[in-house]
Amino acid sequence: MQSAASEKTTFICIDALDECMAEYRVKVLDSLNEVLQGSPGTRMFVTGRPHIRTEVRKRLPGKVTTIRITPRRDDIISYLHSRLGEDTTPDAMDSSLKADILRKIPKDVSGR
């Protein structure tokens, strides 16, 4: 990665870093730090849950800007309506189950 990123402006995107096992996450972050040190034109976008924020800042000192992104309840409901509309077995769900899904999931997801 270092040699590819050293000559041109390079963008690296890593999704769900928090799902990486902690022992490997340290190695990944240290490797990314090396890339950033050797390639000032490299930009990274990393997503992950808030509990890894301290670790990311420690491993990438002075190179992190944090943006908190949270879904809006209406967005979650729209998504659920869309997915429920794609159901390939519509007879398996009655209106009561659909109402429960549309009530419970947005409530549970809003805290994550």
C-alpha positions as CSV (number, residue, x, y, z in Angstrom):
1,M,0.0,0.0,0.0
2,Q,2.9,2.3,0.8
3,S,4.4,2.2,-2.6
4,A,1.0,2.7,-4.4
5,A,0.1,5.7,-2.2
6,S,3.5,7.4,-2.3
7,E,3.3,8.8,-5.8
8,K,-0.3,10.0,-6.2
9,T,-3.1,11.3,-4.2
10,T,-4.7,8.2,-2.8
11,F,-7.9,7.6,-0.9
12,I,-8.3,4.6,1.4
13,C,-11.7,3.7,2.8
14,I,-12.1,1.2,5.7
15,D,-15.6,0.3,6.8
16,A,-16.5,-1.1,10.2
17,L,-13.0,-1.0,11.8
18,D,-14.6,-1.8,15.1
19,E,-15.6,-5.3,13.8
20,C,-11.9,-6.1,13.3
21,M,-10.5,-8.2,16.2
22,A,-8.6,-5.9,18.7
23,E,-5.3,-7.6,18.1
24,Y,-5.5,-7.1,14.4
25,R,-7.0,-3.6,14.7
26,V,-3.8,-2.4,16.3
27,K,-1.7,-3.8,13.4
28,V,-4.1,-2.3,10.9
29,L,-3.9,1.1,12.5
30,D,-0.1,1.0,12.9
31,S,0.2,0.1,9.2
32,L,-2.2,2.9,8.2
33,N,-0.1,5.3,10.3
34,E,3.0,4.2,8.4
35,V,1.3,4.8,5.1
36,L,0.2,8.3,6.2
37,Q,3.7,9.2,7.4
38,G,5.3,8.1,4.1
39,S,2.5,9.4,1.8
40,P,1.3,12.9,2.8
41,G,-1.1,12.9,-0.1
42,T,-3.0,10.0,1.2
43,R,-6.5,10.5,2.7
44,M,-8.4,7.9,4.8
45,F,-12.0,7.5,5.6
46,V,-12.6,5.0,8.4
47,T,-15.9,4.1,9.9
48,G,-16.5,2.4,13.3
49,R,-18.5,2.6,16.4
50,P,-17.5,5.2,19.1
51,H,-15.8,2.7,21.5
52,I,-12.7,2.5,19.2
53,R,-12.3,6.3,18.9
54,T,-9.6,6.5,21.6
55,E,-7.6,3.7,20.1
56,V,-7.8,5.3,16.6
57,R,-6.6,8.7,18.0
58,K,-3.8,7.0,19.9
59,R,-2.6,5.0,16.8
60,L,-3.0,7.9,14.4
61,P,-2.0,10.9,16.5
62,G,-2.8,14.3,15.1
63,K,-4.4,12.8,12.0
64,V,-8.0,12.2,13.0
65,T,-11.1,14.2,12.6
66,T,-14.2,12.6,14.1
67,I,-17.7,13.0,12.7
68,R,-20.6,11.5,14.5
69,I,-23.2,10.1,12.2
70,T,-26.5,8.9,13.6
71,P,-29.6,7.7,11.6
72,R,-32.8,9.6,11.9
73,R,-35.9,7.6,13.0
74,D,-37.7,8.6,9.7
75,D,-34.8,7.2,7.7
76,I,-34.9,3.9,9.5
77,I,-38.7,3.6,9.0
78,S,-38.3,4.5,5.3
79,Y,-35.6,1.8,4.9
80,L,-37.8,-0.8,6.7
81,H,-40.8,0.0,4.5
82,S,-38.6,-0.4,1.4
83,R,-37.2,-3.8,2.6
84,L,-40.6,-5.1,3.7
85,G,-41.9,-4.2,0.3
86,E,-39.3,-6.5,-1.2
87,D,-40.4,-9.5,0.8
88,T,-40.5,-12.6,-1.3
89,T,-42.9,-14.3,1.0
90,P,-45.5,-11.6,1.8
91,D,-48.0,-14.2,3.1
92,A,-45.7,-15.0,6.0
93,M,-46.2,-11.6,7.6
94,D,-49.5,-10.2,8.9
95,S,-50.2,-6.6,9.6
96,S,-49.5,-7.0,13.3
97,L,-46.0,-8.3,12.7
98,K,-45.3,-5.6,10.3
99,A,-46.5,-3.0,12.8
100,D,-44.3,-4.5,15.5
101,I,-41.3,-4.4,13.2
102,L,-41.9,-0.7,12.3
103,R,-42.3,0.2,16.0
104,K,-39.6,-1.9,17.6
105,I,-36.6,-1.7,15.3
106,P,-36.4,2.1,15.0
107,K,-36.6,2.3,18.8
108,D,-33.8,-0.2,19.2
109,V,-31.6,1.2,16.5
110,S,-31.7,4.8,17.6
111,G,-29.4,4.1,20.6
112,R,-26.7,2.5,18.5
